[in-house]
Amino acid sequence: MFLDELIPVVKELIQQPIAFTGGFFSGLLRLNLHDDPVKSWIDQQTGSSSYTPPVAETSNGKSTSPQSISID
């Protein structure tokens, strides 16, 4: 029962051990990959700085004015 939950973790560890270990320790140390020291190090390792942060949609599809509803 407990082993069924560990099987996906072990598969990821076997497939990509370096990426898994890096992700594990960054989560353990609560590192934010978008903060400057970590981000600049990642950019140096990959050789590019083409990271663009996701654009947050401010309205989330909602109108800024009050809307009326009708209850039957």
mmCIF file as Biopython writes it, N, C-alpha, C and O atoms, coordinates in Angstrom:
data_model
#
loop_
_atom_site.group_PDB
_atom_site.id
_atom_site.type_symbol
_atom_site.label_atom_id
_atom_site.label_alt_id
_atom_site.label_comp_id
_atom_site.label_asym_id
_atom_site.label_entity_id
_atom_site.label_seq_id
_atom_site.pdbx_PDB_ins_code
_atom_site.Cartn_x
_atom_site.Cartn_y
_atom_site.Cartn_z
_atom_site.occupancy
_atom_site.B_iso_or_equiv
_atom_site.auth_seq_id
_atom_site.auth_asym_id
_atom_site.pdbx_PDB_model_num
ATOM 1   N N  . MET A ? 1  ? 0.825   -1.185 0.000   1.0 0.0 1  A 1 
ATOM 2   C CA . MET A ? 1  ? 0.000   0.000  0.000   1.0 0.0 1  A 1 
ATOM 3   C C  . MET A ? 1  ? 0.873   1.254  0.000   1.0 0.0 1  A 1 
ATOM 4   O O  . MET A ? 1  ? 0.670   2.143  -0.826  1.0 0.0 1  A 1 
ATOM 5   N N  . PHE A ? 2  ? 1.817   1.335  0.892   1.0 0.0 2  A 1 
ATOM 6   C CA . PHE A ? 2  ? 2.726   2.463  0.933   1.0 0.0 2  A 1 
ATOM 7   C C  . PHE A ? 2  ? 3.676   2.452  -0.267  1.0 0.0 2  A 1 
ATOM 8   O O  . PHE A ? 2  ? 4.075   3.505  -0.763  1.0 0.0 2  A 1 
ATOM 9   N N  . LEU A ? 3  ? 4.029   1.256  -0.722  1.0 0.0 3  A 1 
ATOM 10  C CA . LEU A ? 3  ? 4.931   1.135  -1.863  1.0 0.0 3  A 1 
ATOM 11  C C  . LEU A ? 3  ? 4.283   1.617  -3.152  1.0 0.0 3  A 1 
ATOM 12  O O  . LEU A ? 3  ? 4.979   2.103  -4.043  1.0 0.0 3  A 1 
ATOM 13  N N  . ASP A ? 4  ? 2.965   1.493  -3.269  1.0 0.0 4  A 1 
ATOM 14  C CA . ASP A ? 4  ? 2.261   1.978  -4.459  1.0 0.0 4  A 1 
ATOM 15  C C  . ASP A ? 4  ? 2.420   3.483  -4.618  1.0 0.0 4  A 1 
ATOM 16  O O  . ASP A ? 4  ? 2.455   3.983  -5.742  1.0 0.0 4  A 1 
ATOM 17  N N  . GLU A ? 5  ? 2.515   4.207  -3.520  1.0 0.0 5  A 1 
ATOM 18  C CA . GLU A ? 5  ? 2.678   5.648  -3.580  1.0 0.0 5  A 1 
ATOM 19  C C  . GLU A ? 5  ? 4.112   6.044  -3.914  1.0 0.0 5  A 1 
ATOM 20  O O  . GLU A ? 5  ? 4.341   7.134  -4.438  1.0 0.0 5  A 1 
ATOM 21  N N  . LEU A ? 6  ? 5.068   5.188  -3.622  1.0 0.0 6  A 1 
ATOM 22  C CA . LEU A ? 6  ? 6.468   5.494  -3.884  1.0 0.0 6  A 1 
ATOM 23  C C  . LEU A ? 6  ? 6.921   5.117  -5.293  1.0 0.0 6  A 1 
ATOM 24  O O  . LEU A ? 6  ? 7.972   5.579  -5.738  1.0 0.0 6  A 1 
ATOM 25  N N  . ILE A ? 7  ? 6.167   4.300  -5.996  1.0 0.0 7  A 1 
ATOM 26  C CA . ILE A ? 7  ? 6.573   3.839  -7.324  1.0 0.0 7  A 1 
ATOM 27  C C  . ILE A ? 7  ? 6.774   5.003  -8.306  1.0 0.0 7  A 1 
ATOM 28  O O  . ILE A ? 7  ? 7.791   5.003  -8.999  1.0 0.0 7  A 1 
ATOM 29  N N  . PRO A ? 8  ? 5.871   6.000  -8.413  1.0 0.0 8  A 1 
ATOM 30  C CA . PRO A ? 8  ? 6.133   7.115  -9.337  1.0 0.0 8  A 1 
ATOM 31  C C  . PRO A ? 8  ? 7.376   7.923  -8.962  1.0 0.0 8  A 1 
ATOM 32  O O  . PRO A ? 8  ? 8.090   8.405  -9.841  1.0 0.0 8  A 1 
ATOM 33  N N  . VAL A ? 9  ? 7.633   8.072  -7.679  1.0 0.0 9  A 1 
ATOM 34  C CA . VAL A ? 9  ? 8.804   8.820  -7.235  1.0 0.0 9  A 1 
ATOM 35  C C  . VAL A ? 9  ? 10.075  8.084  -7.637  1.0 0.0 9  A 1 
ATOM 36  O O  . VAL A ? 9  ? 11.025  8.704  -8.116  1.0 0.0 9  A 1 
ATOM 37  N N  . VAL A ? 10 ? 10.099  6.782  -7.449  1.0 0.0 10 A 1 
ATOM 38  C CA . VAL A ? 10 ? 11.271  5.981  -7.791  1.0 0.0 10 A 1 
ATOM 39  C C  . VAL A ? 10 ? 11.492  5.978  -9.300  1.0 0.0 10 A 1 
ATOM 40  O O  . VAL A ? 10 ? 12.636  6.025  -9.751  1.0 0.0 10 A 1 
ATOM 41  N N  . LYS A ? 11 ? 10.416  5.924  -10.090 1.0 0.0 11 A 1 
ATOM 42  C CA . LYS A ? 11 ? 10.551  5.956  -11.555 1.0 0.0 11 A 1 
ATOM 43  C C  . LYS A ? 11 ? 11.176  7.269  -12.018 1.0 0.0 11 A 1 
ATOM 44  O O  . LYS A ? 11 ? 12.045  7.263  -12.890 1.0 0.0 11 A 1 
ATOM 45  N N  . GLU A ? 12 ? 10.746  8.391  -11.449 1.0 0.0 12 A 1 
ATOM 46  C CA . GLU A ? 12 ? 11.336  9.686  -11.801 1.0 0.0 12 A 1 
ATOM 47  C C  . GLU A ? 12 ? 12.795  9.752  -11.380 1.0 0.0 12 A 1 
ATOM 48  O O  . GLU A ? 12 ? 13.625  10.299 -12.105 1.0 0.0 12 A 1 
ATOM 49  N N  . LEU A ? 13 ? 13.111  9.204  -10.225 1.0 0.0 13 A 1 
ATOM 50  C CA . LEU A ? 13 ? 14.487  9.200  -9.741  1.0 0.0 13 A 1 
ATOM 51  C C  . LEU A ? 13 ? 15.385  8.391  -10.663 1.0 0.0 13 A 1 
ATOM 52  O O  . LEU A ? 13 ? 16.525  8.783  -10.913 1.0 0.0 13 A 1 
ATOM 53  N N  . ILE A ? 14 ? 14.894  7.284  -11.165 1.0 0.0 14 A 1 
ATOM 54  C CA . ILE A ? 14 ? 15.696  6.441  -12.055 1.0 0.0 14 A 1 
ATOM 55  C C  . ILE A ? 14 ? 15.848  7.092  -13.428 1.0 0.0 14 A 1 
ATOM 56  O O  . ILE A ? 14 ? 16.925  7.024  -14.019 1.0 0.0 14 A 1 
ATOM 57  N N  . GLN A ? 15 ? 14.787  7.724  -13.948 1.0 0.0 15 A 1 
ATOM 58  C CA . GLN A ? 15 ? 14.833  8.307  -15.284 1.0 0.0 15 A 1 
ATOM 59  C C  . GLN A ? 15 ? 15.725  9.537  -15.345 1.0 0.0 15 A 1 
ATOM 60  O O  . GLN A ? 15 ? 16.507  9.678  -16.285 1.0 0.0 15 A 1 
ATOM 61  N N  . GLN A ? 16 ? 15.627  10.422 -14.375 1.0 0.0 16 A 1 
ATOM 62  C CA . GLN A ? 16 ? 16.387  11.667 -14.388 1.0 0.0 16 A 1 
ATOM 63  C C  . GLN A ? 16 ? 16.927  11.940 -12.982 1.0 0.0 16 A 1 
ATOM 64  O O  . GLN A ? 16 ? 16.353  12.744 -12.247 1.0 0.0 16 A 1 
ATOM 65  N N  . PRO A ? 17 ? 18.009  11.288 -12.607 1.0 0.0 17 A 1 
ATOM 66  C CA . PRO A ? 17 ? 18.472  11.414 -11.217 1.0 0.0 17 A 1 
ATOM 67  C C  . PRO A ? 17 ? 18.978  12.810 -10.858 1.0 0.0 17 A 1 
ATOM 68  O O  . PRO A ? 17 ? 18.748  13.267 -9.738  1.0 0.0 17 A 1 
ATOM 69  N N  . ILE A ? 18 ? 19.655  13.497 -11.768 1.0 0.0 18 A 1 
ATOM 70  C CA . ILE A ? 18 ? 20.199  14.815 -11.438 1.0 0.0 18 A 1 
ATOM 71  C C  . ILE A ? 18 ? 19.080  15.843 -11.294 1.0 0.0 18 A 1 
ATOM 72  O O  . ILE A ? 18 ? 19.072  16.633 -10.350 1.0 0.0 18 A 1 
ATOM 73  N N  . ALA A ? 19 ? 18.139  15.828 -12.231 1.0 0.0 19 A 1 
ATOM 74  C CA . ALA A ? 19 ? 17.024  16.772 -12.164 1.0 0.0 19 A 1 
ATOM 75  C C  . ALA A ? 19 ? 16.156  16.493 -10.935 1.0 0.0 19 A 1 
ATOM 76  O O  . ALA A ? 19 ? 15.694  17.422 -10.272 1.0 0.0 19 A 1 
ATOM 77  N N  . PHE A ? 20 ? 15.939  15.227 -10.639 1.0 0.0 20 A 1 
ATOM 78  C CA . PHE A ? 20 ? 15.138  14.869 -9.474  1.0 0.0 20 A 1 
ATOM 79  C C  . PHE A ? 20 ? 15.807  15.340 -8.191  1.0 0.0 20 A 1 
ATOM 80  O O  . PHE A ? 20 ? 15.152  15.905 -7.315  1.0 0.0 20 A 1 
ATOM 81  N N  . THR A ? 21 ? 17.112  15.107 -8.081  1.0 0.0 21 A 1 
ATOM 82  C CA . THR A ? 21 ? 17.833  15.505 -6.879  1.0 0.0 21 A 1 
ATOM 83  C C  . THR A ? 21 ? 17.842  17.019 -6.721  1.0 0.0 21 A 1 
ATOM 84  O O  . THR A ? 21 ? 17.664  17.531 -5.615  1.0 0.0 21 A 1 
ATOM 85  N N  . GLY A ? 22 ? 18.048  17.741 -7.829  1.0 0.0 22 A 1 
ATOM 86  C CA . GLY A ? 22 ? 18.016  19.199 -7.770  1.0 0.0 22 A 1 
ATOM 87  C C  . GLY A ? 22 ? 16.655  19.721 -7.357  1.0 0.0 22 A 1 
ATOM 88  O O  . GLY A ? 22 ? 16.558  20.631 -6.535  1.0 0.0 22 A 1 
ATOM 89  N N  . GLY A ? 23 ? 15.617  19.156 -7.916  1.0 0.0 23 A 1 
ATOM 90  C CA . GLY A ? 23 ? 14.268  19.565 -7.538  1.0 0.0 23 A 1 
ATOM 91  C C  . GLY A ? 23 ? 13.938  19.208 -6.105  1.0 0.0 23 A 1 
ATOM 92  O O  . GLY A ? 23 ? 13.257  19.960 -5.408  1.0 0.0 23 A 1 
ATOM 93  N N  . PHE A ? 24 ? 14.423  18.057 -5.669  1.0 0.0 24 A 1 
ATOM 94  C CA . PHE A ? 24 ? 14.178  17.630 -4.296  1.0 0.0 24 A 1 
ATOM 95  C C  . PHE A ? 24 ? 14.822  18.590 -3.298  1.0 0.0 24 A 1 
ATOM 96  O O  . PHE A ? 24 ? 14.186  19.013 -2.332  1.0 0.0 24 A 1 
ATOM 97  N N  . PHE A ? 25 ? 16.093  18.932 -3.541  1.0 0.0 25 A 1 
ATOM 98  C CA . PHE A ? 25 ? 16.784  19.827 -2.613  1.0 0.0 25 A 1 
ATOM 99  C C  . PHE A ? 25 ? 16.281  21.261 -2.698  1.0 0.0 25 A 1 
ATOM 100 O O  . PHE A ? 25 ? 16.264  21.969 -1.691  1.0 0.0 25 A 1 
ATOM 101 N N  . SER A ? 26 ? 15.872  21.701 -3.888  1.0 0.0 26 A 1 
ATOM 102 C CA . SER A ? 26 ? 15.318  23.053 -3.969  1.0 0.0 26 A 1 
ATOM 103 C C  . SER A ? 26 ? 13.982  23.122 -3.231  1.0 0.0 26 A 1 
ATOM 104 O O  . SER A ? 26 ? 13.662  24.155 -2.642  1.0 0.0 26 A 1 
ATOM 105 N N  . GLY A ? 27 ? 13.212  22.061 -3.251  1.0 0.0 27 A 1 
ATOM 106 C CA . GLY A ? 27 ? 11.983  22.023 -2.474  1.0 0.0 27 A 1 
ATOM 107 C C  . GLY A ? 27 ? 12.249  21.896 -0.987  1.0 0.0 27 A 1 
ATOM 108 O O  . GLY A ? 27 ? 11.550  22.492 -0.167  1.0 0.0 27 A 1 
ATOM 109 N N  . LEU A ? 28 ? 13.258  21.119 -0.645  1.0 0.0 28 A 1 
ATOM 110 C CA . LEU A ? 28 ? 13.615  20.933 0.760   1.0 0.0 28 A 1 
ATOM 111 C C  . LEU A ? 28 ? 14.123  22.236 1.372   1.0 0.0 28 A 1 
ATOM 112 O O  . LEU A ? 28 ? 13.798  22.557 2.516   1.0 0.0 28 A 1 
ATOM 113 N N  . LEU A ? 29 ? 14.913  22.978 0.616   1.0 0.0 29 A 1 
ATOM 114 C CA . LEU A ? 29 ? 15.447  24.251 1.096   1.0 0.0 29 A 1 
ATOM 115 C C  . LEU A ? 29 ? 14.512  25.424 0.816   1.0 0.0 29 A 1 
ATOM 116 O O  . LEU A ? 29 ? 14.822  26.565 1.159   1.0 0.0 29 A 1 
ATOM 117 N N  . ARG A ? 30 ? 13.374  25.145 0.196   1.0 0.0 30 A 1 
ATOM 118 C CA . ARG A ? 30 ? 12.367  26.149 -0.148  1.0 0.0 30 A 1 
ATOM 119 C C  . ARG A ? 30 ? 12.946  27.279 -1.000  1.0 0.0 30 A 1 
ATOM 120 O O  . ARG A ? 30 ? 12.706  28.459 -0.743  1.0 0.0 30 A 1 
ATOM 121 N N  . LEU A ? 31 ? 13.716  26.887 -2.024  1.0 0.0 31 A 1 
ATOM 122 C CA . LEU A ? 31 ? 14.288  27.862 -2.937  1.0 0.0 31 A 1 
ATOM 123 C C  . LEU A ? 31 ? 13.274  28.208 -4.012  1.0 0.0 31 A 1 
ATOM 124 O O  . LEU A ? 31 ? 12.615  27.323 -4.559  1.0 0.0 31 A 1 
ATOM 125 N N  . ASN A ? 32 ? 13.150  29.466 -4.311  1.0 0.0 32 A 1 
ATOM 126 C CA . ASN A ? 32 ? 12.280  29.903 -5.397  1.0 0.0 32 A 1 
ATOM 127 C C  . ASN A ? 32 ? 13.146  30.019 -6.638  1.0 0.0 32 A 1 
ATOM 128 O O  . ASN A ? 32 ? 14.128  30.760 -6.637  1.0 0.0 32 A 1 
ATOM 129 N N  . LEU A ? 33 ? 12.801  29.301 -7.692  1.0 0.0 33 A 1 
ATOM 130 C CA . LEU A ? 33 ? 13.614  29.284 -8.893  1.0 0.0 33 A 1 
ATOM 131 C C  . LEU A ? 33 ? 13.556  30.594 -9.663  1.0 0.0 33 A 1 
ATOM 132 O O  . LEU A ? 33 ? 14.311  30.777 -10.618 1.0 0.0 33 A 1 
ATOM 133 N N  . HIS A ? 34 ? 12.687  31.497 -9.275  1.0 0.0 34 A 1 
ATOM 134 C CA . HIS A ? 34 ? 12.557  32.779 -9.963  1.0 0.0 34 A 1 
ATOM 135 C C  . HIS A ? 34 ? 13.276  33.897 -9.219  1.0 0.0 34 A 1 
ATOM 136 O O  . HIS A ? 34 ? 13.322  35.025 -9.711  1.0 0.0 34 A 1 
ATOM 137 N N  . ASP A ? 35 ? 13.839  33.613 -8.044  1.0 0.0 35 A 1 
ATOM 138 C CA . ASP A ? 35 ? 14.622  34.615 -7.320  1.0 0.0 35 A 1 
ATOM 139 C C  . ASP A ? 35 ? 15.979  34.782 -7.996  1.0 0.0 35 A 1 
ATOM 140 O O  . ASP A ? 35 ? 16.446  33.894 -8.710  1.0 0.0 35 A 1 
ATOM 141 N N  . ASP A ? 36 ? 16.594  35.920 -7.762  1.0 0.0 36 A 1 
ATOM 142 C CA . ASP A ? 36 ? 17.792  36.276 -8.511  1.0 0.0 36 A 1 
ATOM 143 C C  . ASP A ? 36 ? 18.975  35.323 -8.345  1.0 0.0 36 A 1 
ATOM 144 O O  . ASP A ? 36 ? 19.519  34.916 -9.372  1.0 0.0 36 A 1 
ATOM 145 N N  . PRO A ? 37 ? 19.421  34.931 -7.164  1.0 0.0 37 A 1 
ATOM 146 C CA . PRO A ? 37 ? 20.616  34.072 -7.127  1.0 0.0 37 A 1 
ATOM 147 C C  . PRO A ? 37 ? 20.408  32.735 -7.836  1.0 0.0 37 A 1 
ATOM 148 O O  . PRO A ? 37 ? 21.286  32.277 -8.565  1.0 0.0 37 A 1 
ATOM 149 N N  . VAL A ? 38 ? 19.279  32.126 -7.630  1.0 0.0 38 A 1 
ATOM 150 C CA . VAL A ? 38 ? 19.023  30.825 -8.246  1.0 0.0 38 A 1 
ATOM 151 C C  . VAL A ? 38 ? 18.772  30.991 -9.742  1.0 0.0 38 A 1 
ATOM 152 O O  . VAL A ? 38 ? 19.261  30.196 -10.545 1.0 0.0 38 A 1 
ATOM 153 N N  . LYS A ? 39 ? 18.019  32.012 -10.118 1.0 0.0 39 A 1 
ATOM 154 C CA . LYS A ? 39 ? 17.703  32.235 -11.527 1.0 0.0 39 A 1 
ATOM 155 C C  . LYS A ? 39 ? 18.960  32.512 -12.337 1.0 0.0 39 A 1 
ATOM 156 O O  . LYS A ? 39 ? 19.125  31.971 -13.430 1.0 0.0 39 A 1 
ATOM 157 N N  . SER A ? 40 ? 19.854  33.357 -11.807 1.0 0.0 40 A 1 
ATOM 158 C CA . SER A ? 40 ? 21.078  33.669 -12.540 1.0 0.0 40 A 1 
ATOM 159 C C  . SER A ? 40 ? 21.973  32.432 -12.653 1.0 0.0 40 A 1 
ATOM 160 O O  . SER A ? 40 ? 22.634  32.245 -13.675 1.0 0.0 40 A 1 
ATOM 161 N N  . TRP A ? 41 ? 22.002  31.586 -11.618 1.0 0.0 41 A 1 
ATOM 162 C CA . TRP A ? 41 ? 22.794  30.364 -11.689 1.0 0.0 41 A 1 
ATOM 163 C C  . TRP A ? 41 ? 22.216  29.414 -12.731 1.0 0.0 41 A 1 
ATOM 164 O O  . TRP A ? 41 ? 22.969  28.792 -13.481 1.0 0.0 41 A 1 
ATOM 165 N N  . ILE A ? 42 ? 20.901  29.293 -12.788 1.0 0.0 42 A 1 
ATOM 166 C CA . ILE A ? 42 ? 20.262  28.427 -13.783 1.0 0.0 42 A 1 
ATOM 167 C C  . ILE A ? 42 ? 20.534  28.953 -15.189 1.0 0.0 42 A 1 
ATOM 168 O O  . ILE A ? 42 ? 20.789  28.172 -16.106 1.0 0.0 42 A 1 
ATOM 169 N N  . ASP A ? 43 ? 20.481  30.273 -15.363 1.0 0.0 43 A 1 
ATOM 170 C CA . ASP A ? 43 ? 20.773  30.855 -16.667 1.0 0.0 43 A 1 
ATOM 171 C C  . ASP A ? 43 ? 22.215  30.583 -17.085 1.0 0.0 43 A 1 
ATOM 172 O O  . ASP A ? 43 ? 22.477  30.334 -18.261 1.0 0.0 43 A 1 
ATOM 173 N N  . GLN A ? 44 ? 23.145  30.626 -16.148 1.0 0.0 44 A 1 
ATOM 174 C CA . GLN A ? 44 ? 24.538  30.332 -16.469 1.0 0.0 44 A 1 
ATOM 175 C C  . GLN A ? 44 ? 24.718  28.868 -16.860 1.0 0.0 44 A 1 
ATOM 176 O O  . GLN A ? 44 ? 25.491  28.555 -17.764 1.0 0.0 44 A 1 
ATOM 177 N N  . GLN A ? 45 ? 24.011  27.983 -16.186 1.0 0.0 45 A 1 
ATOM 178 C CA . GLN A ? 45 ? 24.144  26.563 -16.475 1.0 0.0 45 A 1 
ATOM 179 C C  . GLN A ? 45 ? 23.548  26.203 -17.831 1.0 0.0 45 A 1 
ATOM 180 O O  . GLN A ? 45 ? 24.094  25.365 -18.549 1.0 0.0 45 A 1 
ATOM 181 N N  . THR A ? 46 ? 22.440  26.827 -18.181 1.0 0.0 46 A 1 
ATOM 182 C CA . THR A ? 46 ? 21.799  26.514 -19.453 1.0 0.0 46 A 1 
ATOM 183 C C  . THR A ? 46 ? 22.372  27.323 -20.593 1.0 0.0 46 A 1 
ATOM 184 O O  . THR A ? 46 ? 22.189  26.964 -21.756 1.0 0.0 46 A 1 
ATOM 185 N N  . GLY A ? 47 ? 23.062  28.410 -20.286 1.0 0.0 47 A 1 
ATOM 186 C CA . GLY A ? 47 ? 23.665  29.233 -21.329 1.0 0.0 47 A 1 
ATOM 187 C C  . GLY A ? 47 ? 22.693  30.178 -21.985 1.0 0.0 47 A 1 
ATOM 188 O O  . GLY A ? 47 ? 22.972  30.700 -23.064 1.0 0.0 47 A 1 
ATOM 189 N N  . SER A ? 48 ? 21.564  30.411 -21.364 1.0 0.0 48 A 1 
ATOM 190 C CA . SER A ? 48 ? 20.601  31.344 -21.937 1.0 0.0 48 A 1 
ATOM 191 C C  . SER A ? 48 ? 19.863  32.062 -20.824 1.0 0.0 48 A 1 
ATOM 192 O O  . SER A ? 48 ? 19.793  31.594 -19.688 1.0 0.0 48 A 1 
ATOM 193 N N  . SER A ? 49 ? 19.325  33.192 -21.180 1.0 0.0 49 A 1 
ATOM 194 C CA . SER A ? 49 ? 18.509  33.937 -20.229 1.0 0.0 49 A 1 
ATOM 195 C C  . SER A ? 49 ? 17.165  34.244 -20.862 1.0 0.0 49 A 1 
ATOM 196 O O  . SER A ? 49 ? 16.646  35.353 -20.741 1.0 0.0 49 A 1 
ATOM 197 N N  . SER A ? 50 ? 16.616  33.262 -21.528 1.0 0.0 50 A 1 
ATOM 198 C CA . SER A ? 50 ? 15.378  33.470 -22.268 1.0 0.0 50 A 1 
ATOM 199 C C  . SER A ? 50 ? 14.140  33.213 -21.421 1.0 0.0 50 A 1 
ATOM 200 O O  . SER A ? 50 ? 13.042  33.087 -21.962 1.0 0.0 50 A 1 
ATOM 201 N N  . TYR A ? 51 ? 14.294  33.135 -20.123 1.0 0.0 51 A 1 
ATOM 202 C CA . TYR A ? 51 ? 13.146  32.892 -19.254 1.0 0.0 51 A 1 
ATOM 203 C C  . TYR A ? 51 ? 12.268  34.123 -19.207 1.0 0.0 51 A 1 
ATOM 204 O O  . TYR A ? 51 ? 12.741  35.232 -18.955 1.0 0.0 51 A 1 
ATOM 205 N N  . THR A ? 52 ? 11.002  33.921 -19.448 1.0 0.0 52 A 1 
ATOM 206 C CA . THR A ? 52 ? 10.033  35.001 -19.303 1.0 0.0 52 A 1 
ATOM 207 C C  . THR A ? 52 ? 8.992   34.551 -18.295 1.0 0.0 52 A 1 
ATOM 208 O O  . THR A ? 52 ? 8.398   33.485 -18.461 1.0 0.0 52 A 1 
ATOM 209 N N  . PRO A ? 53 ? 8.758   35.333 -17.261 1.0 0.0 53 A 1 
ATOM 210 C CA . PRO A ? 53 ? 7.782   34.923 -16.248 1.0 0.0 53 A 1 
ATOM 211 C C  . PRO A ? 53 ? 6.385   34.900 -16.850 1.0 0.0 53 A 1 
ATOM 212 O O  . PRO A ? 53 ? 6.089   35.687 -17.749 1.0 0.0 53 A 1 
ATOM 213 N N  . PRO A ? 54 ? 5.528   34.018 -16.374 1.0 0.0 54 A 1 
ATOM 214 C CA . PRO A ? 54 ? 4.170   33.956 -16.893 1.0 0.0 54 A 1 
ATOM 215 C C  . PRO A ? 54 ? 3.410   35.242 -16.572 1.0 0.0 54 A 1 
ATOM 216 O O  . PRO A ? 54 ? 3.543   35.813 -15.490 1.0 0.0 54 A 1 
ATOM 217 N N  . VAL A ? 55 ? 2.620   35.673 -17.534 1.0 0.0 55 A 1 
ATOM 218 C CA . VAL A ? 55 ? 1.850   36.893 -17.360 1.0 0.0 55 A 1 
ATOM 219 C C  . VAL A ? 55 ? 0.575   36.556 -16.609 1.0 0.0 55 A 1 
ATOM 220 O O  . VAL A ? 55 ? -0.219  35.723 -17.045 1.0 0.0 55 A 1 
ATOM 221 N N  . ALA A ? 56 ? 0.393   37.207 -15.488 1.0 0.0 56 A 1 
ATOM 222 C CA . ALA A ? 56 ? -0.813  36.977 -14.686 1.0 0.0 56 A 1 
ATOM 223 C C  . ALA A ? 56 ? -1.944  37.820 -15.246 1.0 0.0 56 A 1 
ATOM 224 O O  . ALA A ? 56 ? -1.802  39.026 -15.452 1.0 0.0 56 A 1 
ATOM 225 N N  . GLU A ? 57 ? -3.040  37.177 -15.483 1.0 0.0 57 A 1 
ATOM 226 C CA . GLU A ? 57 ? -4.202  37.884 -15.997 1.0 0.0 57 A 1 
ATOM 227 C C  . GLU A ? 57 ? -4.891  38.571 -14.830 1.0 0.0 57 A 1 
ATOM 228 O O  . GLU A ? 57 ? -5.286  37.914 -13.867 1.0 0.0 57 A 1 
ATOM 229 N N  . THR A ? 58 ? -5.039  39.882 -14.907 1.0 0.0 58 A 1 
ATOM 230 C CA . THR A ? 58 ? -5.557  40.627 -13.770 1.0 0.0 58 A 1 
ATOM 231 C C  . THR A ? 58 ? -7.065  40.457 -13.601 1.0 0.0 58 A 1 
ATOM 232 O O  . THR A ? 58 ? -7.561  40.455 -12.475 1.0 0.0 58 A 1 
ATOM 233 N N  . SER A ? 59 ? -7.785  40.317 -14.685 1.0 0.0 59 A 1 
ATOM 234 C CA . SER A ? 59 ? -9.236  40.265 -14.551 1.0 0.0 59 A 1 
ATOM 235 C C  . SER A ? 59 ? -9.761  38.852 -14.342 1.0 0.0 59 A 1 
ATOM 236 O O  . SER A ? 59 ? -10.871 38.681 -13.837 1.0 0.0 59 A 1 
ATOM 237 N N  . ASN A ? 60 ? -8.990  37.837 -14.718 1.0 0.0 60 A 1 
ATOM 238 C CA . ASN A ? 60 ? -9.416  36.441 -14.603 1.0 0.0 60 A 1 
ATOM 239 C C  . ASN A ? 60 ? -10.761 36.198 -15.258 1.0 0.0 60 A 1 
ATOM 240 O O  . ASN A ? 60 ? -11.528 35.345 -14.810 1.0 0.0 60 A 1 
ATOM 241 N N  . GLY A ? 61 ? -11.050 36.932 -16.301 1.0 0.0 61 A 1 
ATOM 242 C CA . GLY A ? 61 ? -12.299 36.745 -17.020 1.0 0.0 61 A 1 
ATOM 243 C C  . GLY A ? 61 ? -13.487 37.370 -16.333 1.0 0.0 61 A 1 
ATOM 244 O O  . GLY A ? 61 ? -14.622 37.123 -16.742 1.0 0.0 61 A 1 
ATOM 245 N N  . LYS A ? 62 ? -13.276 38.163 -15.315 1.0 0.0 62 A 1 
ATOM 246 C CA . LYS A ? 62 ? -14.369 38.779 -14.576 1.0 0.0 62 A 1 
ATOM 247 C C  . LYS A ? 62 ? -14.473 40.249 -14.948 1.0 0.0 62 A 1 
ATOM 248 O O  . LYS A ? 62 ? -13.477 40.896 -15.274 1.0 0.0 62 A 1 
ATOM 249 N N  . SER A ? 63 ? -15.660 40.749 -14.895 1.0 0.0 63 A 1 
ATOM 250 C CA . SER A ? 63 ? -15.875 42.160 -15.181 1.0 0.0 63 A 1 
ATOM 251 C C  . SER A ? 63 ? -15.581 42.965 -13.932 1.0 0.0 63 A 1 
ATOM 252 O O  . SER A ? 63 ? -15.730 42.474 -12.813 1.0 0.0 63 A 1 
ATOM 253 N N  . THR A ? 64 ? -15.159 44.217 -14.132 1.0 0.0 64 A 1 
ATOM 254 C CA . THR A ? 64 ? -14.865 45.065 -12.973 1.0 0.0 64 A 1 
ATOM 255 C C  . THR A ? 64 ? -16.114 45.727 -12.415 1.0 0.0 64 A 1 
ATOM 256 O O  . THR A ? 64 ? -16.108 46.210 -11.283 1.0 0.0 64 A 1 
ATOM 257 N N  . SER A ? 65 ? -17.170 45.751 -13.188 1.0 0.0 65 A 1 
ATOM 258 C CA . SER A ? 65 ? -18.412 46.359 -12.702 1.0 0.0 65 A 1 
ATOM 259 C C  . SER A ? 65 ? -19.316 45.305 -12.074 1.0 0.0 65 A 1 
ATOM 260 O O  . SER A ? 65 ? -19.209 44.122 -12.399 1.0 0.0 65 A 1 
ATOM 261 N N  . PRO A ? 66 ? -20.199 45.724 -11.183 1.0 0.0 66 A 1 
ATOM 262 C CA . PRO A ? 66 ? -21.128 44.771 -10.563 1.0 0.0 66 A 1 
ATOM 263 C C  . PRO A ? 66 ? -22.062 44.150 -11.614 1.0 0.0 66 A 1 
ATOM 264 O O  . PRO A ? 66 ? -22.461 44.807 -12.576 1.0 0.0 66 A 1 
ATOM 265 N N  . GLN A ? 67 ? -22.387 42.922 -11.413 1.0 0.0 67 A 1 
ATOM 266 C CA . GLN A ? 67 ? -23.274 42.226 -12.330 1.0 0.0 67 A 1 
ATOM 267 C C  . GLN A ? 67 ? -24.544 41.841 -11.573 1.0 0.0 67 A 1 
ATOM 268 O O  . GLN A ? 67 ? -24.517 41.558 -10.375 1.0 0.0 67 A 1 
ATOM 269 N N  . SER A ? 68 ? -25.641 41.839 -12.297 1.0 0.0 68 A 1 
ATOM 270 C CA . SER A ? 68 ? -26.903 41.456 -11.671 1.0 0.0 68 A 1 
ATOM 271 C C  . SER A ? 68 ? -27.199 39.994 -11.989 1.0 0.0 68 A 1 
ATOM 272 O O  . SER A ? 68 ? -26.896 39.501 -13.075 1.0 0.0 68 A 1 
ATOM 273 N N  . ILE A ? 69 ? -27.790 39.323 -11.024 1.0 0.0 69 A 1 
ATOM 274 C CA . ILE A ? 69 ? -28.206 37.933 -11.223 1.0 0.0 69 A 1 
ATOM 275 C C  . ILE A ? 69 ? -29.671 37.831 -10.865 1.0 0.0 69 A 1 
ATOM 276 O O  . ILE A ? 69 ? -30.196 38.621 -10.080 1.0 0.0 69 A 1 
ATOM 277 N N  . SER A ? 70 ? -30.315 36.854 -11.449 1.0 0.0 70 A 1 
ATOM 278 C CA . SER A ? 70 ? -31.717 36.627 -11.119 1.0 0.0 70 A 1 
ATOM 279 C C  . SER A ? 70 ? -31.857 35.214 -10.535 1.0 0.0 70 A 1 
ATOM 280 O O  . SER A ? 70 ? -31.315 34.249 -11.073 1.0 0.0 70 A 1 
ATOM 281 N N  . ILE A ? 71 ? -32.582 35.118 -9.444  1.0 0.0 71 A 1 
ATOM 282 C CA . ILE A ? 71 ? -32.791 33.846 -8.781  1.0 0.0 71 A 1 
ATOM 283 C C  . ILE A ? 71 ? -34.246 33.463 -8.978  1.0 0.0 71 A 1 
ATOM 284 O O  . ILE A ? 71 ? -35.154 34.217 -8.629  1.0 0.0 71 A 1 
ATOM 285 N N  . ASP A ? 72 ? -34.454 32.292 -9.534  1.0 0.0 72 A 1 
ATOM 286 C CA . ASP A ? 72 ? -35.831 31.814 -9.771  1.0 0.0 72 A 1 
ATOM 287 C C  . ASP A ? 72 ? -36.421 31.209 -8.545  1.0 0.0 72 A 1 
ATOM 288 O O  . ASP A ? 72 ? -37.566 30.759 -8.569  1.0 0.0 72 A 1 
#
